[in-house]
Amino acid sequence: MKNKQSERSIEWITQALFDLMETSPFEKIKIVDIVKKAGIARLTFYRHFESKEEVITSYMDREFEKYFEELSKEPKMDIKKALCWCFEYWGKDAKIANLLVDSNLNSLIILSFSKYFRRILEYSDYSQEITKFEQNFLEGGLLLVLLEWTKDPKEYSPIDMAEIMVSLTEKIAVVTESSVQPE
């Protein structure tokens, strides 16, 4: 467990990077810029991170971990509720998600999202029923929808989005069942 000063340093570094990304392209931001903005020593940065990319993946991992902890408190996984929470969490970080997309850092989003999506599936009742291809389909589709939704999260609420996703899976099931008819 990290001490309070360590946690504050991580928070300051992360916030400094995101603040800088609002006005500068990610690739132009240097570690020296981050530590200056955060008001910390360069050594403090390297005590916690190896790169500015790691600052982002660490932040994303912490946020996904919060979501997973909340989800795992539920005795039984309800897909609609899980999706609603997912959109709520992304809605809180819409600004950051958009910063990452605008900075062409989708690979960092995918890295963290994929890891936690797989953990959520393992936790759910569906883990044994889903092939790796189905998992990739769901993961990729959900991530793209989340990223598109964060551009304007006020248009649809998290519950609206959860209902859309559940409705879509039901539509896919109906289409699949009707198109696979015995000859």
Backbone as JSON Lines, residues from 0, in Angstrom:
{"i":0,"aa":"M","n":[0.84,-1.18,0.0],"ca":[0.0,0.0,0.0],"c":[0.89,1.25,0.0]}
{"i":1,"aa":"K","n":[0.49,2.22,-0.8],"ca":[1.28,3.43,-0.92],"c":[0.92,4.4,0.19]}
{"i":2,"aa":"N","n":[1.92,5.19,0.6],"ca":[1.64,6.19,1.63],"c":[0.95,7.4,1.02]}
{"i":3,"aa":"K","n":[0.45,8.27,1.88],"ca":[-0.33,9.43,1.43],"c":[0.48,10.35,0.5]}
{"i":4,"aa":"Q","n":[1.74,10.59,0.84],"ca":[2.56,11.47,0.01],"c":[2.76,10.86,-1.38]}
{"i":5,"aa":"S","n":[2.98,9.57,-1.42],"ca":[3.14,8.88,-2.69],"c":[1.87,8.98,-3.53]}
{"i":6,"aa":"E","n":[0.73,8.77,-2.88],"ca":[-0.56,8.88,-3.58],"c":[-0.78,10.3,-4.11]}
{"i":7,"aa":"R","n":[-0.44,11.3,-3.31],"ca":[-0.58,12.7,-3.75],"c":[0.33,12.99,-4.93]}
{"i":8,"aa":"S","n":[1.55,12.49,-4.87],"ca":[2.48,12.7,-5.98],"c":[1.93,12.11,-7.27]}
{"i":9,"aa":"I","n":[1.42,10.91,-7.18],"ca":[0.83,10.25,-8.36],"c":[-0.34,11.08,-8.89]}
{"i":10,"aa":"E","n":[-1.16,11.56,-7.99],"ca":[-2.31,12.38,-8.37],"c":[-1.84,13.68,-9.05]}
{"i":11,"aa":"W","n":[-0.84,14.34,-8.48],"ca":[-0.32,15.6,-9.04],"c":[0.28,15.37,-10.43]}
{"i":12,"aa":"I","n":[1.03,14.3,-10.57],"ca":[1.65,13.98,-11.86],"c":[0.57,13.73,-12.91]}
{"i":13,"aa":"T","n":[-0.41,12.93,-12.54],"ca":[-1.48,12.6,-13.47],"c":[-2.25,13.85,-13.88]}
{"i":14,"aa":"Q","n":[-2.62,14.65,-12.9],"ca":[-3.38,15.87,-13.21],"c":[-2.55,16.83,-14.06]}
{"i":15,"aa":"A","n":[-1.27,16.94,-13.76],"ca":[-0.39,17.82,-14.54],"c":[-0.35,17.37,-15.99]}
{"i":16,"aa":"L","n":[-0.22,16.08,-16.22],"ca":[-0.18,15.58,-17.6],"c":[-1.49,15.89,-18.32]}
{"i":17,"aa":"F","n":[-2.62,15.62,-17.69],"ca":[-3.9,15.89,-18.34],"c":[-4.1,17.39,-18.58]}
{"i":18,"aa":"D","n":[-3.67,18.21,-17.64],"ca":[-3.76,19.67,-17.84],"c":[-2.92,20.1,-19.04]}
{"i":19,"aa":"L","n":[-1.72,19.57,-19.15],"ca":[-0.84,19.91,-20.27],"c":[-1.42,19.42,-21.6]}
{"i":20,"aa":"M","n":[-2.08,18.27,-21.57],"ca":[-2.66,17.72,-22.8],"c":[-3.8,18.58,-23.34]}
{"i":21,"aa":"E","n":[-4.38,19.42,-22.49],"ca":[-5.45,20.31,-22.95],"c":[-4.91,21.42,-23.85]}
{"i":22,"aa":"T","n":[-3.63,21.74,-23.72],"ca":[-3.07,22.84,-24.5],"c":[-1.91,22.44,-25.4]}
{"i":23,"aa":"S","n":[-1.37,21.23,-25.2],"ca":[-0.22,20.8,-26.0],"c":[-0.43,19.38,-26.52]}
{"i":24,"aa":"P","n":[0.08,19.1,-27.71],"ca":[0.02,17.72,-28.21],"c":[0.82,16.79,-27.28]}
{"i":25,"aa":"F","n":[0.3,15.61,-27.06],"ca":[0.93,14.64,-26.15],"c":[2.4,14.41,-26.49]}
{"i":26,"aa":"E","n":[2.69,14.25,-27.78],"ca":[4.07,13.92,-28.18],"c":[5.04,15.07,-27.9]}
{"i":27,"aa":"K","n":[4.54,16.27,-27.74],"ca":[5.41,17.42,-27.46],"c":[5.62,17.65,-25.96]}
{"i":28,"aa":"I","n":[4.82,16.98,-25.13],"ca":[4.95,17.14,-23.68],"c":[6.15,16.33,-23.19]}
{"i":29,"aa":"K","n":[7.01,16.98,-22.43],"ca":[8.2,16.33,-21.9],"c":[8.01,16.08,-20.4]}
{"i":30,"aa":"I","n":[8.77,15.14,-19.88],"ca":[8.71,14.84,-18.44],"c":[9.0,16.09,-17.63]}
{"i":31,"aa":"V","n":[9.94,16.9,-18.08],"ca":[10.28,18.13,-17.37],"c":[9.06,19.05,-17.29]}
{"i":32,"aa":"D","n":[8.23,19.08,-18.33],"ca":[7.01,19.89,-18.31],"c":[6.04,19.38,-17.25]}
{"i":33,"aa":"I","n":[5.93,18.07,-17.17],"ca":[5.0,17.45,-16.21],"c":[5.44,17.75,-14.78]}
{"i":34,"aa":"V","n":[6.72,17.53,-14.48],"ca":[7.18,17.74,-13.1],"c":[7.11,19.22,-12.71]}
{"i":35,"aa":"K","n":[7.37,20.09,-13.66],"ca":[7.27,21.53,-13.38],"c":[5.82,21.88,-13.06]}
{"i":36,"aa":"K","n":[4.9,21.41,-13.87],"ca":[3.48,21.69,-13.67],"c":[2.99,21.07,-12.35]}
{"i":37,"aa":"A","n":[3.46,19.86,-12.03],"ca":[3.05,19.16,-10.81],"c":[3.72,19.73,-9.56]}
{"i":38,"aa":"G","n":[4.82,20.47,-9.76],"ca":[5.54,21.03,-8.61],"c":[6.3,19.98,-7.82]}
{"i":39,"aa":"I","n":[6.86,19.02,-8.54],"ca":[7.61,17.93,-7.89],"c":[8.98,17.79,-8.54]}
{"i":40,"aa":"A","n":[9.84,17.01,-7.92],"ca":[11.16,16.73,-8.49],"c":[11.06,15.65,-9.56]}
{"i":41,"aa":"R","n":[11.97,15.72,-10.5],"ca":[12.02,14.72,-11.58],"c":[12.16,13.3,-11.01]}
{"i":42,"aa":"L","n":[12.95,13.18,-9.97],"ca":[13.15,11.89,-9.31],"c":[11.81,11.32,-8.81]}
{"i":43,"aa":"T","n":[10.95,12.2,-8.31],"ca":[9.63,11.75,-7.83],"c":[8.83,11.14,-8.98]}
{"i":44,"aa":"F","n":[8.9,11.76,-10.13],"ca":[8.2,11.2,-11.3],"c":[8.71,9.78,-11.56]}
{"i":45,"aa":"Y","n":[10.02,9.64,-11.66],"ca":[10.59,8.33,-12.0],"c":[10.49,7.31,-10.87]}
{"i":46,"aa":"R","n":[10.21,7.75,-9.68],"ca":[9.96,6.83,-8.58],"c":[8.62,6.09,-8.82]}
{"i":47,"aa":"H","n":[7.71,6.75,-9.53],"ca":[6.37,6.2,-9.74],"c":[6.12,5.71,-11.16]}
{"i":48,"aa":"F","n":[6.77,6.33,-12.14],"ca":[6.48,6.02,-13.55],"c":[7.77,5.96,-14.36]}
{"i":49,"aa":"E","n":[7.71,5.18,-15.42],"ca":[8.84,5.12,-16.34],"c":[8.65,6.05,-17.53]}
{"i":50,"aa":"S","n":[7.38,6.39,-17.82],"ca":[7.09,7.22,-18.99],"c":[5.76,7.93,-18.79]}
{"i":51,"aa":"K","n":[5.49,8.89,-19.66],"ca":[4.2,9.58,-19.59],"c":[3.07,8.65,-20.03]}
{"i":52,"aa":"E","n":[3.36,7.67,-20.88],"ca":[2.34,6.67,-21.26],"c":[1.93,5.86,-20.03]}
{"i":53,"aa":"E","n":[2.91,5.55,-19.18],"ca":[2.6,4.79,-17.97],"c":[1.73,5.6,-17.01]}
{"i":54,"aa":"V","n":[1.86,6.91,-17.02],"ca":[0.98,7.75,-16.2],"c":[-0.46,7.51,-16.62]}
{"i":55,"aa":"I","n":[-0.69,7.45,-17.9],"ca":[-2.04,7.26,-18.42],"c":[-2.56,5.86,-18.13]}
{"i":56,"aa":"T","n":[-1.76,4.83,-18.4],"ca":[-2.24,3.47,-18.15],"c":[-2.46,3.24,-16.66]}
{"i":57,"aa":"S","n":[-1.63,3.83,-15.84],"ca":[-1.82,3.71,-14.39],"c":[-3.13,4.36,-13.97]}
{"i":58,"aa":"Y","n":[-3.41,5.54,-14.51],"ca":[-4.67,6.23,-14.21],"c":[-5.86,5.38,-14.66]}
{"i":59,"aa":"M","n":[-5.78,4.88,-15.88],"ca":[-6.89,4.07,-16.41],"c":[-7.09,2.82,-15.55]}
{"i":60,"aa":"D","n":[-6.0,2.18,-15.18],"ca":[-6.1,0.98,-14.34],"c":[-6.76,1.3,-13.0]}
{"i":61,"aa":"R","n":[-6.41,2.43,-12.41],"ca":[-7.03,2.82,-11.14],"c":[-8.54,3.05,-11.32]}
{"i":62,"aa":"E","n":[-8.92,3.69,-12.4],"ca":[-10.34,3.96,-12.65],"c":[-11.1,2.66,-12.94]}
{"i":63,"aa":"F","n":[-10.52,1.78,-13.74],"ca":[-11.17,0.5,-14.01],"c":[-11.28,-0.34,-12.75]}
{"i":64,"aa":"E","n":[-10.27,-0.25,-11.91],"ca":[-10.3,-1.0,-10.64],"c":[-11.44,-0.51,-9.76]}
{"i":65,"aa":"K","n":[-11.68,0.79,-9.72],"ca":[-12.82,1.33,-8.96],"c":[-14.13,0.77,-9.5]}
{"i":66,"aa":"Y","n":[-14.25,0.75,-10.81],"ca":[-15.46,0.21,-11.45],"c":[-15.63,-1.27,-11.09]}
{"i":67,"aa":"F","n":[-14.56,-2.03,-11.22],"ca":[-14.63,-3.46,-10.94],"c":[-14.98,-3.72,-9.47]}
{"i":68,"aa":"E","n":[-14.41,-2.95,-8.57],"ca":[-14.72,-3.1,-7.14],"c":[-16.2,-2.85,-6.89]}
{"i":69,"aa":"E","n":[-16.74,-1.82,-7.51],"ca":[-18.16,-1.51,-7.36],"c":[-19.02,-2.65,-7.92]}
{"i":70,"aa":"L","n":[-18.63,-3.13,-9.07],"ca":[-19.36,-4.21,-9.72],"c":[-19.31,-5.5,-8.91]}
{"i":71,"aa":"S","n":[-18.17,-5.79,-8.35],"ca":[-18.0,-7.05,-7.62],"c":[-18.73,-7.07,-6.28]}
{"i":72,"aa":"K","n":[-19.24,-5.92,-5.84],"ca":[-20.06,-5.89,-4.62],"c":[-21.44,-6.49,-4.86]}
{"i":73,"aa":"E","n":[-21.83,-6.55,-6.12],"ca":[-23.13,-7.11,-6.47],"c":[-23.06,-8.63,-6.39]}
{"i":74,"aa":"P","n":[-24.0,-9.27,-5.7],"ca":[-23.95,-10.73,-5.57],"c":[-24.18,-11.44,-6.91]}
{"i":75,"aa":"K","n":[-24.97,-10.85,-7.79],"ca":[-25.22,-11.45,-9.1],"c":[-25.08,-10.36,-10.16]}
{"i":76,"aa":"M","n":[-24.38,-10.7,-11.22],"ca":[-24.15,-9.74,-12.29],"c":[-25.41,-9.52,-13.1]}
{"i":77,"aa":"D","n":[-25.86,-8.28,-13.16],"ca":[-26.97,-7.89,-14.01],"c":[-26.36,-7.07,-15.14]}
{"i":78,"aa":"I","n":[-26.47,-7.56,-16.36],"ca":[-25.78,-6.94,-17.49],"c":[-26.2,-5.49,-17.71]}
{"i":79,"aa":"K","n":[-27.48,-5.21,-17.55],"ca":[-27.97,-3.85,-17.76],"c":[-27.37,-2.9,-16.71]}
{"i":80,"aa":"K","n":[-27.36,-3.33,-15.47],"ca":[-26.8,-2.51,-14.41],"c":[-25.29,-2.33,-14.6]}
{"i":81,"aa":"A","n":[-24.61,-3.39,-14.99],"ca":[-23.17,-3.32,-15.23],"c":[-22.86,-2.33,-16.35]}
{"i":82,"aa":"L","n":[-23.65,-2.38,-17.41],"ca":[-23.45,-1.44,-18.52],"c":[-23.75,-0.01,-18.09]}
{"i":83,"aa":"C","n":[-24.8,0.16,-17.31],"ca":[-25.15,1.49,-16.82],"c":[-23.99,2.07,-16.01]}
{"i":84,"aa":"W","n":[-23.45,1.28,-15.1],"ca":[-22.3,1.73,-14.3],"c":[-21.11,2.05,-15.19]}
{"i":85,"aa":"C","n":[-20.92,1.22,-16.21],"ca":[-19.81,1.44,-17.14],"c":[-19.94,2.81,-17.8]}
{"i":86,"aa":"F","n":[-21.14,3.14,-18.28],"ca":[-21.34,4.44,-18.91],"c":[-21.23,5.57,-17.88]}
{"i":87,"aa":"E","n":[-21.67,5.33,-16.65],"ca":[-21.52,6.36,-15.61],"c":[-20.04,6.65,-15.36]}
{"i":88,"aa":"Y","n":[-19.23,5.6,-15.26],"ca":[-17.79,5.79,-15.03],"c":[-17.14,6.53,-16.2]}
{"i":89,"aa":"W","n":[-17.5,6.13,-17.42],"ca":[-16.93,6.8,-18.59],"c":[-17.43,8.23,-18.68]}
{"i":90,"aa":"G","n":[-18.67,8.47,-18.28],"ca":[-19.21,9.82,-18.3],"c":[-18.44,10.75,-17.39]}
{"i":91,"aa":"K","n":[-18.01,10.22,-16.23],"ca":[-17.21,11.03,-15.3],"c":[-15.87,11.42,-15.92]}
{"i":92,"aa":"D","n":[-15.35,10.55,-16.77],"ca":[-14.04,10.77,-17.38],"c":[-14.14,11.1,-18.87]}
{"i":93,"aa":"A","n":[-15.28,11.61,-19.31],"ca":[-15.47,11.92,-20.73],"c":[-14.39,12.86,-21.25]}
{"i":94,"aa":"K","n":[-14.07,13.87,-20.46],"ca":[-13.06,14.84,-20.88],"c":[-11.71,14.16,-21.1]}
{"i":95,"aa":"I","n":[-11.35,13.29,-20.18],"ca":[-10.06,12.59,-20.3],"c":[-10.08,11.6,-21.46]}
{"i":96,"aa":"A","n":[-11.17,10.88,-21.6],"ca":[-11.29,9.94,-22.73],"c":[-11.13,10.69,-24.05]}
{"i":97,"aa":"N","n":[-11.76,11.84,-24.16],"ca":[-11.64,12.64,-25.39],"c":[-10.23,13.17,-25.6]}
{"i":98,"aa":"L","n":[-9.57,13.57,-24.5],"ca":[-8.17,13.99,-24.61],"c":[-7.31,12.87,-25.17]}
{"i":99,"aa":"L","n":[-7.52,11.67,-24.67],"ca":[-6.72,10.52,-25.12],"c":[-6.99,10.2,-26.58]}
{"i":100,"aa":"V","n":[-8.26,10.22,-26.98],"ca":[-8.62,9.95,-28.38],"c":[-8.03,11.04,-29.28]}
{"i":101,"aa":"D","n":[-8.2,12.29,-28.88],"ca":[-7.67,13.4,-29.68],"c":[-6.15,13.35,-29.81]}
{"i":102,"aa":"S","n":[-5.49,12.72,-28.84],"ca":[-4.03,12.58,-28.86],"c":[-3.58,11.27,-29.51]}
{"i":103,"aa":"N","n":[-4.52,10.56,-30.15],"ca":[-4.22,9.28,-30.8],"c":[-3.62,8.26,-29.84]}
{"i":104,"aa":"L","n":[-4.17,8.22,-28.63],"ca":[-3.69,7.28,-27.61],"c":[-4.7,6.14,-27.39]}
{"i":105,"aa":"N","n":[-5.43,5.8,-28.43],"ca":[-6.42,4.73,-28.35],"c":[-5.81,3.42,-27.87]}
{"i":106,"aa":"S","n":[-4.56,3.18,-28.25],"ca":[-3.92,1.92,-27.86],"c":[-3.81,1.81,-26.34]}
{"i":107,"aa":"L","n":[-3.6,2.93,-25.66],"ca":[-3.51,2.9,-24.2],"c":[-4.89,2.64,-23.58]}
{"i":108,"aa":"I","n":[-5.92,3.19,-24.2],"ca":[-7.28,2.94,-23.73],"c":[-7.61,1.46,-23.92]}
{"i":109,"aa":"I","n":[-7.32,0.95,-25.09],"ca":[-7.61,-0.46,-25.42],"c":[-6.9,-1.39,-24.46]}
{"i":110,"aa":"L","n":[-5.65,-1.1,-24.15],"ca":[-4.85,-1.94,-23.26],"c":[-5.52,-2.11,-21.9]}
{"i":111,"aa":"S","n":[-5.9,-1.02,-21.28],"ca":[-6.55,-1.09,-19.97],"c":[-7.96,-1.64,-20.08]}
{"i":112,"aa":"F","n":[-8.71,-1.18,-21.05],"ca":[-10.09,-1.62,-21.2],"c":[-10.16,-3.13,-21.4]}
{"i":113,"aa":"S","n":[-9.3,-3.65,-22.24],"ca":[-9.28,-5.08,-22.55],"c":[-9.01,-5.91,-21.3]}
{"i":114,"aa":"K","n":[-8.04,-5.5,-20.52],"ca":[-7.68,-6.23,-19.3],"c":[-8.87,-6.32,-18.35]}
{"i":115,"aa":"Y","n":[-9.57,-5.2,-18.15],"ca":[-10.69,-5.18,-17.2],"c":[-11.95,-5.8,-17.78]}
{"i":116,"aa":"F","n":[-12.15,-5.67,-19.07],"ca":[-13.3,-6.31,-19.69],"c":[-13.22,-7.82,-19.5]}
{"i":117,"aa":"R","n":[-12.04,-8.36,-19.67],"ca":[-11.83,-9.81,-19.48],"c":[-12.07,-10.21,-18.02]}
{"i":118,"aa":"R","n":[-11.63,-9.38,-17.09],"ca":[-11.89,-9.66,-15.67],"c":[-13.38,-9.64,-15.37]}
{"i":119,"aa":"I","n":[-14.08,-8.7,-15.95],"ca":[-15.53,-8.6,-15.74],"c":[-16.23,-9.82,-16.31]}
{"i":120,"aa":"L","n":[-15.82,-10.25,-17.49],"ca":[-16.42,-11.45,-18.07],"c":[-16.15,-12.68,-17.21]}
{"i":121,"aa":"E","n":[-14.94,-12.78,-16.68],"ca":[-14.61,-13.91,-15.81],"c":[-15.48,-13.91,-14.55]}
{"i":122,"aa":"Y","n":[-15.8,-12.74,-14.08],"ca":[-16.64,-12.58,-12.89],"c":[-18.11,-12.92,-13.18]}
{"i":123,"aa":"S","n":[-18.52,-12.72,-14.43],"ca":[-19.93,-12.88,-14.79],"c":[-20.31,-14.35,-14.98]}
{"i":124,"aa":"D","n":[-21.6,-14.55,-15.15],"ca":[-22.13,-15.89,-15.41],"c":[-21.82,-16.37,-16.83]}
{"i":125,"aa":"Y","n":[-21.38,-15.47,-17.69],"ca":[-21.2,-15.79,-19.11],"c":[-19.8,-16.25,-19.46]}
{"i":126,"aa":"S","n":[-18.91,-16.26,-18.52],"ca":[-17.5,-16.51,-18.83],"c":[-17.25,-17.83,-19.54]}
{"i":127,"aa":"Q","n":[-18.01,-18.85,-19.23],"ca":[-17.79,-20.16,-19.86],"c":[-18.5,-20.29,-21.2]}
{"i":128,"aa":"E","n":[-19.46,-19.4,-21.46],"ca":[-20.28,-19.51,-22.67],"c":[-19.73,-18.71,-23.85]}
{"i":129,"aa":"I","n":[-18.8,-17.83,-23.62],"ca":[-18.34,-16.9,-24.66],"c":[-16.99,-17.34,-25.22]}
{"i":130,"aa":"T","n":[-16.93,-17.41,-26.55],"ca":[-15.67,-17.73,-27.21],"c":[-14.79,-16.47,-27.22]}
{"i":131,"aa":"K","n":[-13.52,-16.64,-27.52],"ca":[-12.63,-15.48,-27.57],"c":[-13.04,-14.51,-28.67]}
{"i":132,"aa":"F","n":[-13.66,-15.02,-29.75],"ca":[-14.11,-14.16,-30.84],"c":[-15.31,-13.33,-30.4]}
{"i":133,"aa":"E","n":[-16.22,-13.96,-29.68],"ca":[-17.38,-13.24,-29.16],"c":[-16.93,-12.19,-28.14]}
{"i":134,"aa":"Q","n":[-15.97,-12.56,-27.33],"ca":[-15.43,-11.64,-26.34],"c":[-14.81,-10.43,-27.03]}
{"i":135,"aa":"N","n":[-14.02,-10.66,-28.06],"ca":[-13.39,-9.56,-28.79],"c":[-14.44,-8.67,-29.46]}
{"i":136,"aa":"F","n":[-15.48,-9.29,-30.0],"ca":[-16.57,-8.55,-30.63],"c":[-17.25,-7.64,-29.62]}
{"i":137,"aa":"L","n":[-17.6,-8.19,-28.47],"ca":[-18.26,-7.4,-27.43],"c":[-17.35,-6.29,-26.9]}
{"i":138,"aa":"E","n":[-16.11,-6.65,-26.65],"ca":[-15.14,-5.7,-26.11],"c":[-14.92,-4.54,-27.07]}
{"i":139,"aa":"G","n":[-14.66,-4.86,-28.32],"ca":[-14.41,-3.81,-29.32],"c":[-15.63,-2.95,-29.56]}
{"i":140,"aa":"G","n":[-16.79,-3.59,-29.67],"ca":[-18.01,-2.83,-29.9],"c":[-18.33,-1.91,-28.74]}
{"i":141,"aa":"L","n":[-18.24,-2.41,-27.53],"ca":[-18.53,-1.59,-26.36],"c":[-17.55,-0.44,-26.24]}
{"i":142,"aa":"L","n":[-16.28,-0.69,-26.47],"ca":[-15.29,0.37,-26.36],"c":[-15.55,1.48,-27.4]}
{"i":143,"aa":"L","n":[-15.85,1.09,-28.63],"ca":[-16.14,2.1,-29.66],"c":[-17.39,2.9,-29.32]}
{"i":144,"aa":"V","n":[-18.4,2.23,-28.79],"ca":[-19.62,2.94,-28.38],"c":[-19.31,3.9,-27.23]}
{"i":145,"aa":"L","n":[-18.55,3.46,-26.25],"ca":[-18.17,4.32,-25.13],"c":[-17.42,5.56,-25.61]}
{"i":146,"aa":"L","n":[-16.48,5.37,-26.5],"ca":[-15.69,6.49,-27.0],"c":[-16.55,7.46,-27.81]}
{"i":147,"aa":"E","n":[-17.46,6.94,-28.59],"ca":[-18.37,7.81,-29.35],"c":[-19.31,8.56,-28.4]}
{"i":148,"aa":"W","n":[-19.83,7.85,-27.41],"ca":[-20.76,8.45,-26.45],"c":[-20.1,9.57,-25.65]}
{"i":149,"aa":"T","n":[-18.82,9.42,-25.32],"ca":[-18.15,10.44,-24.51],"c":[-18.02,11.77,-25.24]}
{"i":150,"aa":"K","n":[-18.19,11.76,-26.56],"ca":[-18.14,13.03,-27.29],"c":[-19.31,13.92,-26.9]}
{"i":151,"aa":"D","n":[-20.45,13.31,-26.53],"ca":[-21.61,14.08,-26.08],"c":[-22.45,13.22,-25.14]}
{"i":152,"aa":"P","n":[-21.98,13.04,-23.9],"ca":[-22.69,12.16,-22.98],"c":[-24.04,12.7,-22.5]}
{"i":153,"aa":"K","n":[-24.34,13.96,-22.83],"ca":[-25.62,14.53,-22.4],"c":[-26.77,14.08,-23.3]}
{"i":154,"aa":"E","n":[-26.44,13.65,-24.51],"ca":[-27.49,13.25,-25.46],"c":[-28.26,12.03,-24.96]}
{"i":155,"aa":"Y","n":[-27.53,11.05,-24.43],"ca":[-28.15,9.85,-23.87],"c":[-27.57,9.62,-22.47]}
{"i":156,"aa":"S","n":[-28.42,9.29,-21.53],"ca":[-27.97,9.01,-20.18],"c":[-27.32,7.63,-20.12]}
{"i":157,"aa":"P","n":[-26.59,7.35,-19.04],"ca":[-26.02,6.0,-18.9],"c":[-27.08,4.9,-18.96]}
{"i":158,"aa":"I","n":[-28.24,5.12,-18.37],"ca":[-29.29,4.1,-18.43],"c":[-29.82,3.95,-19.85]}
{"i":159,"aa":"D","n":[-29.93,5.07,-20.59],"ca":[-30.34,4.99,-22.0],"c":[-29.35,4.13,-22.78]}
{"i":160,"aa":"M","n":[-28.07,4.37,-22.56],"ca":[-27.04,3.63,-23.28],"c":[-27.06,2.15,-22.91]}
{"i":161,"aa":"A","n":[-27.26,1.86,-21.63],"ca":[-27.35,0.45,-21.2],"c":[-28.53,-0.23,-21.89]}
{"i":162,"aa":"E","n":[-29.64,0.47,-21.96],"ca":[-30.83,-0.1,-22.63],"c":[-30.58,-0.31,-24.11]}
{"i":163,"aa":"I","n":[-29.88,0.62,-24.76],"ca":[-29.55,0.47,-26.17],"c":[-28.67,-0.76,-26.38]}
{"i":164,"aa":"M","n":[-27.67,-0.94,-25.52],"ca":[-26.75,-2.08,-25.65],"c":[-27.48,-3.41,-25.42]}
{"i":165,"aa":"V","n":[-28.33,-3.46,-24.41],"ca":[-29.07,-4.69,-24.14],"c":[-30.03,-4.98,-25.29]}
{"i":166,"aa":"S","n":[-30.69,-3.95,-25.78],"ca":[-31.61,-4.09,-26.91],"c":[-30.87,-4.61,-28.14]}
{"i":167,"aa":"L","n":[-29.67,-4.09,-28.36],"ca":[-28.87,-4.53,-29.51],"c":[-28.53,-6.01,-29.41]}
{"i":168,"aa":"T","n":[-28.12,-6.45,-28.24],"ca":[-27.78,-7.88,-28.09],"c":[-29.01,-8.75,-28.31]}
{"i":169,"aa":"E","n":[-30.16,-8.26,-27.89],"ca":[-31.41,-9.01,-28.13],"c":[-31.73,-9.05,-29.62]}
{"i":170,"aa":"K","n":[-31.52,-7.93,-30.33],"ca":[-31.75,-7.89,-31.78],"c":[-30.82,-8.85,-32.5]}
{"i":171,"aa":"I","n":[-29.56,-8.87,-32.08],"ca":[-28.59,-9.77,-32.7],"c":[-29.02,-11.22,-32.49]}
{"i":172,"aa":"A","n":[-29.49,-11.53,-31.29],"ca":[-29.94,-12.9,-31.0],"c":[-31.12,-13.28,-31.88]}
{"i":173,"aa":"V","n":[-32.06,-12.37,-32.08],"ca":[-33.24,-12.66,-32.92],"c":[-32.82,-12.85,-34.36]}
{"i":174,"aa":"V","n":[-31.96,-11.97,-34.87],"ca":[-31.5,-12.08,-36.26],"c":[-30.74,-13.38,-36.45]}
{"i":175,"aa":"T","n":[-29.89,-13.71,-35.5],"ca":[-29.1,-14.93,-35.59],"c":[-30.0,-16.16,-35.58]}
{"i":176,"aa":"E","n":[-30.98,-16.19,-34.7],"ca":[-31.89,-17.33,-34.63],"c":[-32.73,-17.47,-35.89]}
{"i":177,"aa":"S","n":[-33.18,-16.35,-36.46],"ca":[-34.02,-16.43,-37.65],"c":[-33.23,-16.73,-38.91]}
{"i":178,"aa":"S","n":[-31.94,-16.36,-38.93],"ca":[-31.14,-16.62,-40.13],"c":[-30.53,-18.02,-40.13]}
{"i":179,"aa":"V","n":[-30.51,-18.67,-39.02],"ca":[-29.96,-20.03,-38.93],"c":[-31.12,-21.01,-38.87]}
{"i":180,"aa":"Q","n":[-31.71,-21.21,-40.03],"ca":[-32.85,-22.12,-40.1],"c":[-32.41,-23.43,-40.73]}
{"i":181,"aa":"P","n":[-32.9,-24.57,-40.2],"ca":[-32.53,-25.85,-40.79],"c":[-33.11,-25.99,-42.18]}
{"i":182,"aa":"E","n":[-32.38,-26.66,-43.04],"ca":[-32.84,-26.84,-44.43],"c":[-33.74,-28.04,-44.54]}
